[in-house]
Amino acid sequence: MCSIFGVLDIKTDAGELRKKALELSRLMRHRGPDWSGVYACDKAILAHERLSIVDVNAGAQPLYNAAKTHALAVNGEIYNHQALRAEYGDRYAFQTGSDCEVILALYQEKGPDFLDDLQGMFAFALYDSEKDAYLIGRDHIGIIPLYMGHDEHGNFYVASEMKALVPVCRTIKEFPAGSYLWSKDGEIREYYQRDWFDYDAVKDNVTDKNELRQALEESVKSHLMSDVPYGVLLSGGLDSSVISAITKKYAARRVEDQEKSEAWWPQLHSFAVGLEGAPDLKAAQEVANHLGTVHHEIHFTVQEGLDAIRDVIYHIETYDVTTIRASTPMYLMSRKIKAMGIKMVLSGEGSDEVFGGYLYFHKAPNAKELHEETVRKLQALHMFDCARANKAMSAWGVEARVPFLDKKFLDVAMRINPQDKMCGNGKMEKHVLRECFESYLPASVAWRQKEQFSDGVGYSWIDTLKEVAAEQISDRQLETASFRFRTTRLPRKKRICTVRFSKSCSRYRARPNAFLAALPSHALQQKRLSGTNLSKK
């Protein structure tokens, strides 16, 4: 995982802005500790902090075309870069082996209208000095974070994390997923449009389980491109187990050369996190034994989790309680994974949104409403599970890849007949996915009941959070929260006040209110704390 920081539409002294850009980019160096780079001219500044995974020696950023007229800073991975290189190699002179350089080739060929050609996860800023124009883009789901804002002089900023914008920007907004901004138009345009957004386009489709199985295998295989050691996150639930099983199937050969040579690190490592005796740990060990991975159990105590919450809020950049409580074990696990020399992991985020995996989907009255809810949840995923997986792992310089959110796979999975995703009447949630991959897994795992990640790591984790909140936040503090937190959505539960009273903002003492205002408004959605339906987001 990397980070980008850009200053565009420069209206003040570029020399001073360059110094400031380097200072603010350093706030995100945890995302990319391997190398730093910067492009600067009177009109644009692009800074980059690199986590080297593909083309380790020559892939430093910013990237340039041969004439040095186009500069590019990218956070992400382009999984179809080899196909794009083959297509455009006779018309564009590639300077590196970086997967991200295909963005420059596509821009040279098509101008700004190319983002739907990319298969991957990404956020990028491109500056064209010949046209004095810039292009900002983000992947289809918003797997990779990106934020934007203006300072008091009108300079335009983009950054991978909000913390880099808070010191300079009056207001901060999330750059929309599936969109791009071309400065010559001055408008953010949505490029990611699919027929399956509409129920009528899929309601009569015939579900092909073989096609679904093949699509996910191809997705996982494409996500294995790496020149550094990688692993899988294995909770023992269905989603991570399926991803781990497919990864194990292809881990012995290098996907970069169409499996012609042996993998540089052929033994697959799997990682599970939890309190002692947690349900996830037992299930994960069973799957690891079945698959033959080198398995690592990472234990944490409730106190270690509580001690980490302030840092988790700092890195995840949200006060959303459900996200924070699930991010904390992942944050602690990421540190251990990095210490073992692993830079990239595959994870199972997105499956519940695609297949209707949350328990409340049992209440779907019909296939139409189920499908519309899956679409809605996918379109909101960038605020929750994507942010958690990306930022909790990148806090320690580890990249999380999510094959269930691959663009090609989504086009298959979201076009199956929604009726076949309905649960109830003897059918478990995600039964289509279970049927496709039951032969890959132990039956006890293939048909394991859905657990929330934060439940599966140990039930006492959530119980203790509730107890601490009750002890630390008085009824009076809860009643007067409106005077301290100037937001439209006020804390109504002590668990939220505990998070909001955290001193994680102390790093921004000069402008604490600016940091509060920068955090996404969705972080205060109280309905997500319902004790009867904690899995619903």
PyMOL commands that set and color helices and strands:
alter all, ss='L'
color gray80, all
select helices_A, chain A and resi 14-28+81-88+99-110+115-117+162-164+195-197+199-201+209-222+238-250+255-257+279-291+302-316+321-339+351-355+359-363+367-383+385-394+403-405+407-413+418-421+431-440+443-446+453-456+459-472+475-479+481-484+494-500+503-508+512-518+521-524+526-529
alter helices_A, ss='H'
color red, helices_A
select strands_A, chain A and resi 3-8+35-40+45-50+63-64+70-78+120-128+133-138+147-150+156-159+171-174+179-182+187-190+230-233+269-274+294-299+344-346+399-401
alter strands_A, ss='S'
color yellow, strands_A
deselect
rebuild
show_as cartoon
